[in-house]
Each structure stands twice: as structure tokens, then as C-alpha cells.
Amino acid sequence: MINKLKTAASTRINAIGLPVLALIWVGFFWGTTWIASKEGVRYIPGIQMAAIRQFAAGLLYILFFLFTKAPWPKGKQWKTIVILAILNFSLSNGLSTAGVKYISSGLGAIIAAIFPIWIVIISYFRGERIAQLAVIGVFVSFGGVCVIFYEYLSDFLIPDFRFGIFLSVVATITWAFGTLYTKKKAASYNPYYSLGFQMFISSILLFAYNGATGISVSLSEIPLNTWLAIAYLVVVGSLITFTIFIYSLQHLPPEVSSIYAYMNPVVAVLLGSIIFGEALSISIAIGGFVTLFGLYLVNRSLRKSRKKTNILIK
């Protein structure tokens, strides 16, 4: 009897606890990649940096699965891989990396935080049922991000930022569609192996764009700081955190798994204060509290849905 209770408790922790911990990991470490991206694009075009990052990460993924003798994708799975390569990496990651060069970091954080709202809107028009408390939590958290970066809200009106705003908004929309598509297709193929092919294919497309436009910088001219930023993005941002993100996406509803986007700017602000000595204001403290409260509402909604499911099963 005791063993059965222990097994049931362990199963429950794995069912809820591990995906939530995975989401926290994604929220924190993708927040750190924001700083690395900003550092990297100081010296080379954003599209080129995204291409190098995705080529290296994709190649390492593929080599790992070849070494483990995992079966190659087959038939229609390649269609899914190509679509996700375009949505998630060529467009979303490529455009967001390019966009951060043309706008302020605060404005970029606000735009990136729109992503979970797109998830809710797209899911609604697709006829999917979304818990009301989760929707409220999503919008409350977005409000918290806006409070944190309220001084950057006026940046939306700066004409010189329009191109960067356009790139960043399109990036959030394509990422939302890519996330939902990944959630839908994850059961039909190995999403982790697919991730490597997505990155590799997208890097080829981005390199082709760089070559056609002639905007790339010679590899010998790229400074050490940029290479270190790319290395961090490859290892931490892509190889580790993307894998953990796929895991959270498999075990959490999309409107819940997307809330890491609200953790990212909070982490970026705190790290900016610790590493670069940037001042923390009252608005940041209030906005951080509001954001965390919104995340609490989403988490509470998740727990309620889990309880209802358990009652139905019983």
C-alpha cells in the first residue's frame, strides 16, 4: 500500500512538477540569451549571427542522433520539418535577432512578450477551449512587462524604430504558429531529432539570404566577444534549452507553455542590474510583482484543470 502511494505521488510530481520546472528553466535561460544576442549583433548582422548559431547547433544535434543510430525522418515528416524550419528559425529566430539591432532592448522585451497573447488568439479562432483564468493570467503578466518597461512604450512612436518593430512583431507571430504546429505534430515524429534538421535547414536558407544580399561580415573579422556570444547561444540557448522547451511543450497546454516569454524580460532586467550595474526602479519592482501574479494565475488554472481531469478519471 505504501509503495503504491509513493508511486502515485512520484507520478503526480512528474506529471506536473517536471514540466513546470522545465518551463522555469526556459524562462530563465532564454532570458539570458537576450543579453548574448544584443552583444553579438553589435559587430555582425543579426541574420548572419542567427545563421551561424543555427548551423552549429543543428549540425551538433544531427551528429548526436546519427551517433545514437536514431531512425531518420520519413515521408511527410520532412514536410513538417521544413515548415517548422521556416516558421521557428528562418522567420522567427532570424527576424527577432535582426530586429533587436534596430530597436531598444526594452521595446524588444515588450514585443517579445506579445507572443503568449498570439497563442491565445490563434487557439481561440481555431476553436480550442482555453481556461478563462489562464487567459486573465496571460494578459496580467503582459501588463506587468509593460509596467517594467513603461519608459520604452513611447519608443513605438519613433519612426526610426518602425523597421525593427515590424521584424519583431512578425517574429512573434511566426513563433506562435510554429509553437502550435510543433504541439500538434510532436506525436508523429521525434521532435528532438527534428529540431536539428530544422536548425540546419534554416541556417542554409539564412546563409543563402546573406550571400544574395552581400550583408555578411568575413568570419576572420568577427571579434572574440561575438564568437563567445554565439557559443553561449548554441550550447545554452539551442542545444539545452530548446530540448527542454520541447519537453514542456509536450506536457503543458500551449497557453501555459508560452508564459516563459514573460519570465525572459524580468530575468534580463535582473541580470542587467547584477552584471552591468543597471539601476532597479520602483516600476520594475511593481511590474515584476504583477508579472509574477499573472504567472501564478496561469499556474493555478493549470492545477485546476489537472484536478478536474483526475476527478473525471476517478
KACORTA-V748503 format. One record per residue. N is the residue number from 1. OMEGA is omega in degrees with one decimal (999 if undefined). Layout:
N,OMEGA  N,OMEGA
//
This chain:
1,179.7  2,179.6  3,178.6  4,178.5  5,178.0  6,179.6  7,179.4  8,179.5  9,179.4  10,179.0  11,-179.6  12,178.3  13,179.9  14,-177.1  15,-176.8  16,-172.0  17,-176.0  18,177.2  19,178.3  20,176.3  21,177.0  22,179.2  23,177.4  24,176.8  25,-179.3  26,-179.3  27,-178.5  28,-170.8  29,172.1  30,171.7  31,178.8  32,-179.2  33,176.4  34,179.7  35,179.9  36,179.2  37,-179.6  38,178.4  39,-176.0  40,-175.5  41,174.6  42,-172.0  43,178.9  44,178.0  45,-178.2  46,-179.9  47,179.3  48,179.2  49,178.0  50,-179.8  51,179.7  52,-179.9  53,-175.6  54,176.9  55,-178.3  56,-178.7  57,-179.8  58,179.7  59,179.5  60,175.9  61,-176.2  62,179.8  63,179.1  64,-177.7  65,172.9  66,179.0  67,179.4  68,177.9  69,175.4  70,-179.5  71,179.0  72,173.8  73,-177.1  74,170.4  75,-175.8  76,178.3  77,178.7  78,176.9  79,178.1  80,-178.9  81,-179.5  82,179.2  83,-179.6  84,176.8  85,-179.9  86,-176.1  87,-171.0  88,-170.6  89,179.9  90,-177.9  91,-173.1  92,-177.1  93,179.9  94,-177.9  95,-179.9  96,178.3  97,178.0  98,-176.0  99,-176.0  100,179.3  101,-172.8  102,-177.5  103,177.5  104,-179.4  105,178.5  106,178.2  107,177.2  108,179.2  109,179.0  110,-178.9  111,179.2  112,-178.7  113,177.4  114,-173.8  115,179.6  116,177.8  117,175.8  118,178.6  119,179.9  120,-177.9  121,-179.0  122,179.1  123,179.8  124,-178.8  125,174.6  126,176.5  127,-179.9  128,-179.6  129,-179.2  130,-179.5  131,-177.7  132,-179.4  133,178.1  134,178.7  135,178.3  136,179.4  137,179.1  138,-177.6  139,176.3  140,179.5  141,177.5  142,176.0  143,177.8  144,177.5  145,178.6  146,177.3  147,179.8  148,-175.5  149,-174.4  150,-178.7  151,179.3  152,-178.6  153,179.3  154,179.0  155,177.3  156,-175.6  157,-179.2  158,-177.2  159,-177.2  160,-178.6  161,-171.8  162,-178.6  163,178.7  164,177.1  165,-179.9  166,-179.9  167,-176.1  168,179.2  169,177.5  170,179.0  171,-179.9  172,-179.4  173,-179.5  174,177.8  175,178.5  176,178.1  177,179.2  178,178.7  179,179.6  180,179.4  181,176.5  182,179.0  183,-176.9  184,-172.4  185,-173.0  186,-176.9  187,-173.9  188,179.5  189,177.6  190,-174.2  191,-178.2  192,176.1  193,179.3  194,-178.2  195,178.3  196,179.0  197,177.8  198,-179.5  199,-176.7  200,179.5  201,-179.3  202,179.1  203,177.7  204,179.5  205,-179.3  206,175.7  207,178.3  208,177.6  209,178.3  210,-179.5  211,-178.6  212,-177.8  213,179.3  214,-176.1  215,-175.9  216,177.7  217,178.6  218,-178.0  219,-179.3  220,-178.6  221,-179.5  222,-177.6  223,-177.5  224,-179.4  225,179.8  226,177.8  227,177.6  228,177.3  229,179.4  230,179.5  231,178.5  232,179.8  233,-179.3  234,-173.9  235,-175.0  236,-175.6  237,-175.0  238,-172.1  239,-175.6  240,-170.4  241,176.1  242,177.5  243,179.1  244,178.2  245,177.8  246,178.1  247,179.6  248,-179.7  249,179.4  250,-171.8  251,-179.9  252,174.2  253,-176.2  254,179.5  255,176.8  256,-177.6  257,-179.0  258,-173.6  259,174.1  260,-178.8  261,177.0  262,177.5  263,-174.9  264,-178.1  265,177.8  266,177.5  267,-179.3  268,179.2  269,-178.6  270,178.4  271,177.2  272,178.6  273,-176.9  274,-173.9  275,-173.5  276,177.2  277,179.6  278,-175.5  279,174.4  280,-177.4  281,177.7  282,179.9  283,178.0  284,179.0  285,179.6  286,179.8  287,177.2  288,178.0  289,179.2  290,178.9  291,179.5  292,177.8  293,176.4  294,177.5  295,176.9  296,179.3  297,178.3  298,179.3  299,178.3  300,177.0  301,178.6  302,-179.9  303,178.3  304,179.7  305,177.8  306,-179.8  307,179.1  308,179.0  309,179.3  310,178.6  311,179.6  312,179.9  313,179.9  314,999
//
